[in-house]
Amino acid sequence: MPYSIRQRLLVFILSLTFISWSMIAVINYFNARSEIEELFDTHLIQSAKVLLSLVDQELYEQDHNADETGENVLFQLKDVEEHLEKHKYEKLLAFQISMNNAGFKFNSAGAPDEPLSDNTTGLSDIVVNGIHWRVYTLLDPANIIVIRVAEPHSLRSDLVSEIALSLLIPLFIGLPIIFILIWKTVDIIFSPLNRIAEDIQRRNSAQLDPVSGFDVPTEIQPLINALNKLFYRLDRVIRNERRFTADAAHELRTPLAGLKTQAQIAKRTQDPQKREHALQNILKSVDRTTHLIEQLLTLARLEPGVNNTNYSDCDLTRIVQETIADALPLAGKKNIILQVNEANSIQIHANAQALSILLRNLLDNAIRYTPENGRVDVHLEDTPTGVSLSIADNGPGITDDDKEYVFKRFSRSNENRESGSGLGLSIVKQIADLHHAVINLSKSSENGLQVDIFFPRARQPVTT
C-alpha cells in the first residue's frame, strides 16, 4: 500500500515535538511549584524572624511593665498588620504571637483563635476549622516569645499555580509556532523531490535524457543515479529495437520479393519444367526466409534488457555432444567429419539454451563454409580460470579486414558464396557477452577458421 514519506515524517516529528514539549512543560510546572513553595516557606521564616525582632525590641525597651509592654507591642503589631494588608502577597499571611510568662496573646486578622502549632520551632501543616494551614513556628532563645506565621494552603496553592502557569504560557504560545516552522521546513526539504516528480511527469515516452541532479540532497542522489541508469538502459533497448526492426525489414524485403517473383513465374508459365523449377525456388526461398526469421527471433531474445535470467549449473560437455549429434545430418550431406575431443563432465554456470544456440550457429557456419569431404574439430578444455571452447574447420577462413565486421548484424563477406542471413556470428557474440566470455578469431591449422571462446569463472553472467 503506497504511503507518503512527507506525511509520516510530519506526523512523527510533530508528535515527538508535542510529547517532548508537554514533558518539558510538566517538568517545568512541577519544578516551578517546588521552587515557589520553597520561596513562600522562606518568606514565612523571614516574616516570623521580623516579628520576633519587633516584639523582642519592644519588650526590652520598656521597663518590663506588663501593661505598657502589651500596649506598645499591640500598637506595633497593628502597624505591621496594616502594612501587610497593603501588599498583594503579604496580605495572605496570618500570625499569632504569645508570651509564656506574661499571658500576652495577639492574633492577626484571619488567624484562628486556636494555636496553629505547638511550641516546636519549624515548618508544619495543620487543619483548623476545615482550613489547611502552612505554619512556621519560631521561639526566642529564652523560649518565652512564640511566633507563628501561617498561610492558608488553598490561597497559597492558587497563587503558586498562577505563578507557575504564567511561566508556562510562553511554552504553549511557542508550540504552534514550532509546528508551523517544522511544517514549512519539511516542505522545503521535500521540494527537490517534487521538482523531480514534475520533471518526469512532463516527459513523453521518447524523452529519456538524464534527470538533473543539480541542487538535490545527498540522500536523493542515489535515486537520481539509478533512475538515470534505467533511462539509459531503456534508451539503449529502444534504439536497438528500432535498429533491429529496420535491419529485419531490409533483410526480409529481398527474400519476400524473390518469393513473389517465383510465384508469379509459376502462375504464368505453361511449361511444366519451368513451373517445377519456380516451385523449387519458392521452397528454397521459404527455407532461407524461415532460417532468417528464426535467427532474428533468437537475436531478439538475446537483446540487452530482455529477461535472460535462466542461468543454472549445466554440463557443457553434454551440451556440446547433443549439439554435434543434431548437426550430423547437415554434415553428412557434405561428407564432413565432425570430431570432438574426449572430455570429462565440465560444469558451467550459464544459460543452457543460449549455449546450445551458440554452438549450433558455430557448427552451422563451419559446416556451410567447409568444402565437401572436409573436417570440423571441436575442442573443449577445463582450466582453473575458466572453460575454453574452440571450433576449427578447413574452409576458406576470413581475412583480417573481415574480422572487424563479421560480428555485426547482416554482415557477410563479399567473397562468401554460401547462403545465409549474416546473423550467425552476431548471435554468437551476443551470447558470449551475456556470459562475459571472450571470443577470438584466428586461422586454423588447416588454414580455415578457428573460433576460440573462453568462459571465465570469476564473474557471474549478465542478467539484464
C-alpha positions, 0 to 999 in steps of 0.5 A: 500500500503506497504511503507518503514519506512527507506525511509520516515524517510530519506526523512523527516529528510533530508528535515527538515535538508535542510529547517532548514539549508537554514533558518539558512543560510538566517538568517545568510546572512541577519544578516551578511549584517546588521552587515557589513553595520553597520561596513562600516557606522562606518568606514565612521564616523571614516574616516570623524572624521580623516579628520576633525582632519587633516584639523582642525590641519592644519588650526590652525597651520598656521597663518590663511593665506588663501593661505598657509592654502589651500596649506598645507591642499591640500598637506595633503589631497593628502597624505591621498588620496594616502594612501587610494588608497593603501588599498583594502577597503579604496580605495572605499571611496570618500570625499569632504571637504569645508570651509564656510568662506574661499571658500576652496573646495577639492574633492577626486578622484571619488567624484562628483563635486556636494555636496553629502549632505547638511550641516546636520551632519549624515548618508544619501543616495543620487543619483548623476549622476545615482550613489547611494551614502552612505554619512556621513556628519560631521561639526566642532563645529564652523560649518565652516569645512564640511566633507563628506565621501561617498561610492558608494552603488553598490561597497559597496553592492558587497563587503558586499555580498562577505563578507557575502557569504564567511561566508556562504560557510562553511554552504553549504560545511557542508550540504552534509556532514550532509546528508551523516552522517544522511544517514549512521546513519539511516542505522545503526539504521535500521540494527537490523531490517534487521538482523531480516528480514534475520533471518526469511527469512532463516527459513523453515516452521518447524523452529519456535524457538524464534527470538533473541532479543539480541542487538535490540532497545527498540522500536523493542522489542515489535515486537520481543515479539509478533512475538515470541508469534505467533511462539509459538502459531503456534508451539503449533497448529502444534504439536497438529495437528500432535498429533491429526492426529496420535491419529485419525489414531490409533483410526480409524485403529481398527474400519476400520479393524473390518469393513473389517473383517465383510465384508469379513465374509459376502462375504464368508459365505453361511449361511444366519444367519451368513451373517445377523449377519456380516451385523449387525456388519458392521452397528454397526461398521459404527455407532461407526466409524461415532460417532468417526469421528464426535467427532474428527471433533468437537475436531478439531474445538475446537483446540487452534488457530482455529477461535472460535470467535462466542461468543454472549449473549445466554440463557443457560437455553434454551440451556440446555432444547433443549439439554435434549429434543434431548437426550430423545430418547437415554434415553428412550431406557434405561428407564432413567429419565432425570430431570432438575431443574426449572430455570429462563432465565440465560444469558451467554456470550459464544459460543452457539454451543460449549455449546450445544456440551458440554452438549450433550457429558455430557448427552451422557456419563451419559446416556451410563454409567447409568444402565437401569431404572436409573436417570440423574439430571441436575442442573443449578444455577445463582450466582453473580460470575458466572453460575454453571452447574452440571450433576449427574447420578447413574452409576458406577462413576470413581475412583480417579486414573481415574480422572487424565486421563479421560480428555485426548484424547482416554482415557477410563477406563479399567473397562468401558464396554460401547462403545465409542471413549474416546473423550467425556470428552476431548471435554468437557474440551476443551470447558470449557477452551475456556470459562475459566470455571472450571470443577470438578469431584466428586461422586454423591449422588447416588454414580455415577458421578457428573460433576460440571462446573462453568462459571465465569463472570469476564473474557471474553472467549478465542478467539484464 
